[in-house]
Amino acid sequence: MAESDSTVLPYETVRALFVEGNELYEGAGFYDKTHVQICVRDQSKIYGVLRLPGWHQKALGIDQELYV
């Protein structure tokens, strides 16, 4: 769309919420597989990265190879 309209600037970042899975408990409004995905087109816009400590990764059962 931005390519066809010179007045529209392209997005640098986009985020989206995906509500998925089973409700944690009745009426909670939270689901066990809900997550956010972020797309950053320009890496210079990334100012920091949050990484879980090793002990927390183990407690959550996260493959620590993802954080190498």
C-alpha positions in Angstrom: 0.0 0.0 0.0 2.8 2.5 0.9 4.4 1.8 -2.4 1.4 3.1 -4.3 0.8 6.2 -2.0 3.8 8.4 -1.4 2.0 10.1 1.5 1.9 6.9 3.5 5.1 6.0 5.4 6.0 2.3 5.8 5.8 0.8 9.3 9.0 0.2 11.2 7.5 -2.2 13.7 4.3 -4.1 14.0 3.0 -6.1 17.0 0.0 -8.4 17.2 -1.7 -10.3 20.0 -2.8 -13.8 19.4 -5.4 -15.2 21.9 -5.1 -19.0 21.7 -5.5 -22.1 23.8 -7.8 -22.8 26.7 -9.1 -20.3 29.2 -6.9 -20.6 32.4 -10.1 -20.6 34.5 -13.7 -19.7 33.9 -14.1 -16.0 33.3 -10.4 -15.3 33.5 -10.0 -13.8 30.1 -6.5 -15.3 30.0 -5.6 -18.3 27.8 -2.7 -20.7 28.1 -1.2 -20.1 24.7 -1.8 -16.4 24.2 1.3 -14.6 22.9 2.5 -11.5 21.2 4.5 -11.5 18.0 6.6 -8.5 17.0 8.1 -7.7 13.6 10.9 -5.2 13.5 12.0 -4.2 10.0 15.0 -2.1 11.1 17.3 -3.8 13.6 18.6 -0.4 14.8 15.2 0.1 16.4 15.9 -2.7 18.9 17.2 -1.1 22.0 17.3 -4.2 24.3 16.3 -7.8 24.6 14.8 -9.4 27.7 16.1 -12.8 28.4 15.0 -15.0 31.3 17.7 -16.2 33.8 18.7 -19.8 33.3 17.0 -21.0 36.5 13.7 -19.5 35.3 14.1 -21.1 31.8 14.5 -24.5 33.5 11.5 -24.0 35.8 9.4 -23.2 32.8 10.8 -26.0 30.7 12.2 -23.7 28.0 14.9 -25.2 25.8 18.0 -23.3 26.8 19.5 -23.8 23.3 17.1 -21.0 22.2 19.1 -18.5 24.1 22.6 -19.3 22.9 
